[in-house]
Amino acid sequence: MKINNKIIRNVGLALTLITVSCDSYLDVNENPNNPEDAPISGLMINTTYESAKNTFRVGSITSNYVQYLASPNQASASDTMEPVSHNNTWFNIYNVMTDLTVLIEKAEEQGANHYKGAAQVLMALNLGMGVDIFGDMPFSESFTFETVTPSYDDDGELYTMIMGFLDEGIVNLQGETTVSMGDDDFIYQGDTTKWIAFANMLKARYMIHTQENASVILQAIDNGFQSNDDDAKVNFFEQDINPWADVARDNADLLLGGWISEQFIEALDGTSYPTIDPRLGLMVGTTDDDTFVGTVNGAGRGNAPAQGARSTLIEDQYYTSITSPILIGTYSEQKFIEAEAAFEIDKSRSYQAYLDGIIAHMQMLEVPQDEIDTYLADPSVSMGEGAFTLADIFKEKWVALFLHPESWNDARRFDYQYEDMDLPANLNPNLNGQFIRRLPYPDNEVSRNGQNVPEVTLLDRIFWDE
């Protein structure tokens, strides 16, 4: 996306709105920062921008669980799957959903159906991110400002609401509107055709979680993304840099983070699988010896120095340049959803979608064509329709969803059965030798609304994982 001056100016407005966004049901009385005072254009800026940031925020939690990242510190809670309270993530998801509630209401009042439709799609996205990590959540009573102790909605019922938002969003995006979106839409700059495709892509994402009828999933995919050009993403700016670039920059300054898991390195360097993946050097950095060396989750760096002996995120790669996009939903992800959905009913379509998903991700990273061809020529990658398995789909999708929160949903559905993926060292003993299945409810929520917070453990599963 070409970044014009108008969009850059809008960043300042977005950042201002972030600071004044309403605190959902946390402020039941008069709120001096009420988003109802904001115009729909300002709310669109904030909600598209912050939806991307929420994708990063959740991904920064889950990337250790799926062993993209590993902590340099031994027995770090992020690696060992301890019950960490993610108050800020909860807060930010609800902040965006509060603004979206107001945006939907104001857009309806003004007949701005395209704004309303896009807001409904974003509501589905943010609610889906919340449900997928927490399970049951307060929703039906959360945005009326009539109670500080809203009841919790069942996670399965919330998924029904998610699908409703997507269906209604598509209808509104297809209809007439009094006001059109433009540069205030940080995802598609007002392109409603792409918004409709994104809504269908999200329908496929959520339906694959619940193992809906394959034909219904494939119908959504047919109306979804057609190429990488349709990817839902938000590009960042020098005034507010990509948050993964921030992690890479901090690591270079010895504020350690963004260390790469040994699991990820060995999955791509020819150790766990027979072929070397040309994407590795475009996604992570090498050591001072120009080699790729990962960190064992839970074990930390041991006696290794703080810099130079392990692979980390580094600046100026696809995921970590200052202006890199945060990817919300991609064509490559959709292709792997298609491959999984079609696997039992149309093996030929499934296999081709699997190959197309690999190609789409490699092209996104700008892998040279000869290297793409070499990778695809390897029989461990292009094994043929007869030898092709669901494990092949999940492996390649895991690579393509690098740093994305959707990967943890896949890991749980796949029961973490990736090649050579072991439990982290120093695992939380309360997990009884098992991988984590959900996040705990945040401490602030337990303190404020404890009478309604469900009693769960880290082994209790989200409804689609049961």
MARLUM-192503 format. One record per residue (C-alpha): residue in three letters; x, y, z. Coordinates in steps of 0.1 Angstrom, whole numbers, padded with zeros to 4 digits, always signed. Example, Ala and Ser with C-alpha at 12.3 -4.5 7.8 and 13.67 -1.06 7.14 Angstrom:
BEGIN
ALA+0123-0045+0078 SER+0137-0011+0071 
***
This chain:
BEGIN
MET+0000+0000+0000 LYS+0013+0034-0009 ILE+0014+0056+0022 ASN+0001+0090+0014 ASN+0003+0121+0036 LYS-0034+0120+0045 ILE-0030+0085+0060 ILE+0001+0096+0079 ARG-0019+0125+0094 ASN-0046+0101+0104 VAL-0021+0083+0126 GLY-0021+0112+0150 LEU-0059+0110+0152 ALA-0057+0073+0158 LEU-0033+0076+0186 THR-0054+0104+0202 LEU-0085+0081+0200 ILE-0066+0053+0216 THR-0060+0074+0247 VAL-0097+0085+0250 SER-0114+0052+0241 CYS-0140+0042+0266 ASP-0133+0015+0291 SER-0163-0007+0283 TYR-0182-0018+0313 LEU-0154-0006+0336 ASP-0169+0029+0336 VAL-0206+0027+0344 ASN-0212+0063+0353 GLU-0205+0094+0332 ASN-0174+0089+0311 PRO-0155+0121+0301 ASN-0138+0102+0273 ASN-0169+0087+0258 PRO-0163+0075+0222 GLU-0199+0086+0214 ASP-0184+0120+0209 ALA-0161+0108+0181 PRO-0172+0109+0144 ILE-0176+0076+0126 SER-0145+0084+0105 GLY-0124+0088+0137 LEU-0138+0056+0151 MET-0130+0037+0119 ILE-0094+0049+0121 ASN-0091+0037+0156 THR-0108+0004+0153 THR-0090-0007+0121 TYR-0057+0003+0136 GLU-0063-0012+0170 SER-0077-0044+0156 ALA-0043-0049+0140 LYS-0026-0041+0173 ASN-0048-0066+0191 THR-0037-0092+0166 PHE-0001-0084+0176 ARG-0009-0084+0213 VAL-0025-0118+0212 GLY+0002-0132+0189 SER+0029-0119+0213 ILE+0013-0141+0240 THR+0007-0172+0219 SER+0040-0173+0199 ASN+0058-0189+0228 TYR+0031-0216+0232 VAL+0035-0227+0196 GLN+0072-0223+0198 TYR+0079-0196+0173 LEU+0096-0177+0201 ALA+0114-0187+0233 SER+0125-0167+0263 PRO+0162-0162+0268 ASN+0155-0166+0305 GLN+0153-0200+0321 ALA+0118-0211+0333 SER+0102-0179+0320 ALA+0064-0180+0326 SER+0058-0173+0289 ASP+0076-0205+0279 THR+0066-0227+0308 MET+0029-0220+0305 GLU+0023-0205+0339 PRO-0010-0187+0347 VAL+0000-0152+0336 SER-0026-0124+0340 HIS-0030-0106+0307 ASN-0050-0076+0319 ASN-0039-0053+0291 THR-0049-0077+0264 TRP-0083-0081+0279 PHE-0086-0043+0283 ASN-0076-0036+0247 ILE-0100-0061+0232 TYR-0129-0046+0252 ASN-0118-0011+0243 VAL-0120-0019+0206 MET-0153-0037+0209 THR-0167-0007+0229 ASP-0157+0017+0200 LEU-0172-0007+0175 THR-0205-0008+0194 VAL-0207+0030+0191 LEU-0195+0029+0155 ILE-0222+0004+0146 GLU-0249+0025+0163 LYS-0238+0058+0148 ALA-0234+0044+0113 GLU-0269+0030+0115 GLU-0283+0063+0125 GLN-0265+0080+0096 GLY-0273+0053+0070 ALA-0236+0047+0066 ASN-0240+0010+0059 HIS-0205+0004+0047 TYR-0191+0017+0079 LYS-0216-0004+0098 GLY-0207-0035+0078 ALA-0169-0031+0083 ALA-0175-0025+0120 GLN-0195-0057+0122 VAL-0166-0076+0106 LEU-0142-0061+0130 MET-0165-0070+0159 ALA-0164-0106+0148 LEU-0126-0105+0146 ASN-0120-0090+0180 LEU-0147-0111+0198 GLY-0133-0142+0181 MET-0098-0134+0193 GLY-0111-0130+0228 VAL-0132-0162+0228 ASP-0104-0183+0213 ILE-0080-0175+0242 PHE-0104-0170+0271 GLY-0136-0190+0263 ASP-0167-0176+0279 MET-0167-0137+0280 PRO-0190-0109+0290 PHE-0206-0095+0259 SER-0244-0091+0259 GLU-0243-0069+0290 SER-0209-0053+0285 PHE-0217-0022+0264 THR-0248-0008+0280 PHE-0230+0009+0309 GLU-0257-0004+0333 THR-0236-0027+0353 VAL-0200-0032+0364 THR-0205-0069+0369 PRO-0218-0082+0335 SER-0227-0119+0332 TYR-0207-0141+0310 ASP-0219-0155+0276 ASP-0212-0191+0267 ASP-0183-0194+0243 GLY-0204-0215+0218 GLU-0232-0189+0218 LEU-0206-0162+0212 TYR-0194-0180+0181 THR-0230-0179+0169 MET-0229-0141+0174 ILE-0196-0139+0156 MET-0211-0156+0125 GLY-0241-0133+0128 PHE-0219-0102+0127 LEU-0201-0115+0096 ASP-0233-0123+0078 GLU-0249-0090+0086 GLY-0216-0072+0078 ILE-0216-0087+0043 VAL-0252-0076+0037 ASN-0244-0040+0048 LEU-0212-0039+0028 GLN-0231-0050-0003 GLY-0258-0024+0001 GLU-0262+0013-0004 THR-0245+0038+0019 THR-0248+0075+0026 VAL-0211+0079+0034 SER-0182+0059+0019 MET-0151+0048+0037 GLY-0117+0060+0025 ASP-0083+0066+0040 ASP-0099+0064+0075 ASP-0101+0026+0068 PHE-0065+0015+0076 ILE-0071-0020+0063 TYR-0086-0016+0028 GLN-0089+0022+0023 GLY-0126+0018+0017 ASP-0126-0011-0008 THR-0159-0028+0001 THR-0152-0057-0023 LYS-0121-0066-0002 TRP-0141-0062+0030 ILE-0166-0087+0018 ALA-0139-0111+0008 PHE-0123-0106+0043 ALA-0156-0114+0060 ASN-0160-0146+0040 MET-0124-0155+0049 LEU-0132-0150+0086 LYS-0163-0172+0082 ALA-0141-0200+0069 ARG-0116-0194+0098 TYR-0142-0197+0125 MET-0161-0226+0108 ILE-0129-0247+0105 HIS-0125-0243+0143 THR-0159-0259+0148 GLN-0156-0284+0120 GLU-0187-0272+0102 ASN-0199-0288+0070 ALA-0170-0288+0046 SER-0191-0276+0017 VAL-0203-0246+0036 ILE-0167-0237+0045 LEU-0156-0241+0009 GLN-0185-0219-0002 ALA-0172-0191+0021 ILE-0137-0196+0007 ASP-0150-0193-0029 ASN-0163-0158-0019 GLY-0131-0150+0000 PHE-0096-0139-0010 GLN-0084-0144-0045 SER-0047-0135-0041 ASN-0022-0120-0017 ASP-0035-0086-0028 ASP-0066-0092-0007 ASP-0047-0097+0026 ALA-0062-0079+0056 LYS-0034-0060+0071 VAL-0024-0026+0085 ASN+0009-0011+0075 PHE+0028+0009+0101 PHE+0047+0042+0099 GLU+0078+0059+0111 GLN+0057+0078+0136 ASP+0044+0046+0151 ILE+0065+0016+0141 ASN+0055-0020+0136 PRO+0054-0036+0171 TRP+0075-0066+0160 ALA+0101-0041+0147 ASP+0101-0026+0182 VAL+0108-0061+0197 ALA+0137-0066+0173 ARG+0151-0031+0180 ASP+0148-0037+0217 ASN+0167-0070+0214 ALA+0195-0053+0195 ASP+0197-0029+0225 LEU+0199-0059+0249 LEU+0163-0055+0261 LEU+0159-0092+0254 GLY+0129-0105+0235 GLY+0121-0121+0202 TRP+0144-0150+0206 ILE+0136-0178+0182 SER+0126-0213+0194 GLU+0148-0242+0186 GLN+0116-0259+0174 PHE+0110-0233+0147 ILE+0147-0233+0136 GLU+0149-0270+0133 ALA+0116-0273+0115 LEU+0130-0251+0087 ASP+0168-0259+0087 GLY+0165-0295+0076 THR+0166-0311+0110 SER+0130-0321+0117 TYR+0121-0323+0080 PRO+0142-0335+0051 THR+0145-0302+0032 ILE+0158-0267+0041 ASP+0131-0240+0038 PRO+0143-0209+0020 ARG+0120-0188+0041 LEU+0141-0192+0073 GLY+0166-0164+0065 LEU+0138-0141+0055 MET+0120-0146+0088 VAL+0147-0147+0115 GLY+0183-0137+0120 THR+0215-0157+0122 THR+0241-0158+0150 ASP+0274-0140+0148 ASP+0287-0172+0132 ASP+0261-0168+0104 THR+0242-0199+0115 PHE+0207-0205+0128 VAL+0206-0216+0164 GLY+0173-0216+0184 THR+0166-0215+0221 VAL+0149-0244+0239 ASN+0116-0232+0253 GLY+0118-0231+0291 ALA+0155-0237+0292 GLY+0167-0202+0284 ARG+0200-0193+0269 GLY+0221-0211+0295 ASN+0257-0198+0294 ALA+0253-0182+0260 PRO+0259-0144+0259 ALA+0230-0120+0256 GLN+0237-0113+0220 GLY+0250-0130+0190 ALA+0249-0167+0200 ARG+0212-0174+0193 SER+0188-0165+0165 THR+0164-0137+0171 LEU+0140-0114+0153 ILE+0161-0088+0136 GLU+0152-0055+0121 ASP+0143-0049+0084 GLN+0129-0083+0075 TYR+0093-0088+0063 TYR+0078-0091+0097 THR+0101-0066+0115 SER+0107-0036+0094 ILE+0095-0003+0107 THR+0067-0001+0082 SER+0059-0038+0079 PRO+0022-0047+0081 ILE+0006-0066+0109 LEU-0012-0094+0091 ILE-0048-0100+0103 GLY-0059-0125+0077 THR-0041-0137+0046 TYR-0047-0155+0013 SER-0021-0182+0024 GLU-0041-0189+0056 GLN-0073-0192+0036 LYS-0056-0217+0012 PHE-0046-0239+0042 ILE-0082-0237+0055 GLU-0094-0247+0021 ALA-0069-0276+0021 GLU-0082-0289+0055 ALA-0119-0284+0046 ALA-0116-0302+0013 PHE-0093-0330+0026 GLU-0121-0356+0031 ILE-0144-0346+0002 ASP-0121-0335-0026 LYS-0085-0346-0021 SER-0073-0331-0054 ARG-0086-0297-0044 SER-0071-0301-0010 TYR-0037-0309-0023 GLN-0036-0281-0047 ALA-0048-0256-0020 TYR-0019-0269+0002 LEU+0006-0262-0025 ASP-0010-0228-0033 GLY-0008-0218+0004 ILE+0030-0225+0004 ILE+0035-0205-0028 ALA+0014-0176-0016 HIS+0034-0173+0016 MET+0067-0176-0002 GLN+0056-0149-0027 MET+0046-0127+0002 LEU+0081-0130+0016 GLU+0096-0125-0019 VAL+0114-0158-0020 PRO+0132-0160-0054 GLN+0112-0182-0079 ASP+0141-0207-0083 GLU+0141-0213-0046 ILE+0103-0217-0046 ASP+0107-0243-0074 THR+0134-0262-0056 TYR+0114-0263-0024 LEU+0083-0275-0041 ALA+0103-0301-0061 ASP+0113-0319-0029 PRO+0093-0351-0024 SER+0088-0343+0013 VAL+0069-0311+0003 SER+0052-0323-0029 MET+0046-0358-0018 GLY+0017-0364-0041 GLU-0020-0366-0035 GLY-0019-0402-0023 ALA+0007-0396+0004 PHE-0006-0362+0014 THR-0018-0359+0051 LEU-0035-0334+0074 ALA-0002-0332+0092 ASP+0014-0317+0060 ILE-0013-0290+0060 PHE-0009-0281+0096 LYS+0029-0280+0093 GLU+0030-0256+0064 LYS+0002-0235+0079 TRP+0022-0232+0111 VAL+0051-0218+0091 ALA+0029-0194+0071 LEU+0012-0181+0103 PHE+0045-0170+0119 LEU+0038-0148+0149 HIS+0000-0149+0143 PRO-0025-0158+0171 GLU-0044-0181+0148 SER-0015-0206+0150 TRP-0023-0214+0187 ASN-0059-0223+0177 ASP-0045-0247+0151 ALA-0020-0261+0176 ARG-0048-0270+0200 ARG-0070-0284+0173 PHE-0040-0305+0161 ASP-0032-0314+0197 TYR+0003-0299+0193 GLN+0013-0329+0171 TYR+0039-0311+0151 GLU+0071-0330+0143 ASP+0095-0329+0172 MET+0074-0304+0192 ASP+0081-0312+0228 LEU+0068-0298+0261 PRO+0090-0269+0273 ALA+0116-0274+0299 ASN+0105-0265+0335 LEU+0068-0269+0325 ASN+0043-0256+0350 PRO+0037-0287+0372 ASN+0000-0280+0374 LEU-0003-0289+0337 ASN+0005-0325+0346 GLY+0027-0330+0316 GLN+0002-0315+0291 PHE+0002-0284+0269 ILE-0018-0253+0279 ARG-0053-0251+0265 ARG-0065-0216+0274 LEU-0055-0184+0292 PRO-0066-0176+0327 TYR-0090-0148+0333 PRO-0071-0116+0341 ASP-0066-0106+0377 ASN-0084-0073+0373 GLU-0115-0090+0359 VAL-0115-0115+0388 SER-0112-0087+0413 ARG-0139-0066+0397 ASN-0163-0092+0385 GLY-0153-0123+0404 GLN-0189-0134+0411 ASN-0194-0141+0374 VAL-0159-0152+0363 PRO-0160-0189+0354 GLU-0138-0212+0375 VAL-0114-0228+0350 THR-0079-0242+0348 LEU-0053-0239+0321 LEU-0063-0274+0309 ASP-0100-0266+0305 ARG-0107-0264+0268 ILE-0125-0238+0246 PHE-0157-0254+0233 TRP-0143-0261+0198 ASP-0113-0279+0214 GLU-0133-0304+0234 
***
